[in-house]
Amino acid sequence: MKQEKYKYFTDAEIQIARETDLPKLLTRLGYHVTKVGSYHSTKEMDSLRIKNRRTWRRYSQQIGGDAITFLQHFHGMRFSEAVNYLLTFQGIHRAREPPVKISPAQRKSAIKEKTTFQLPEKNTECRRVFAYLRKRGISSQVIQAFVKAGLLYEDAEHLSAKIAEKSKNATM
């Protein structure tokens, strides 16, 4: 089965879930577990073999895995549901809940509220920007026109060229 995109569990929690004792888990789930030599099996699925109490294989379907994949395959659980179930089975209660999913519209409005764009502070002169643009073949008249119009200036902090765009109501 496909794993979910977001990671709600620590690596340690996932490892604990993977190392769940399968014969105990299957007994809890209502299966009749039997010991067959060095393996375990169930009366309900005689082609199922549990090796080292941690991994399973169903030879009739050529599938196998750990406790998480068992719950996903035979009980239709998603990855997060299976890990939560196994952690609870092991007596581990998580202190934190998975993050709440928000809609794209809510995410956009939250981003708009957080971000207010501000232009960098202008330097008192533009000689570095002027020299830089002249070296790249832009005429001095074009550079001066952009500086006078307030569309081109030198950033005070990084001394780099900044090109501003005016909106329809003449604000930058």
Salt bridges, closest charged atoms under 4 A:
GLU4 OE2 - ARG78 NE 2.95
ASP11 OD1 - LYS7 NZ 2.46
GLU13 OE2 - ARG94 NE 3.14
GLU13 OE1 - ARG96 NH2 3.52
ASP21 OD2 - ARG53 NE 2.61
ASP21 OD2 - ARG54 NH1 3.59
GLU44 OE2 - HIS32 ND1 2.68
ASP66 OD2 - ARG18 NE 2.72
GLU81 OE2 - ARG78 NH1 3.58
GLU125 OE2 - ARG127 NE 2.44
GLU154 OE2 - ARG128 NH1 3.28
ASP155 OD2 - LYS162 NZ 3.90
GLU157 OE2 - HIS158 NE2 3.72
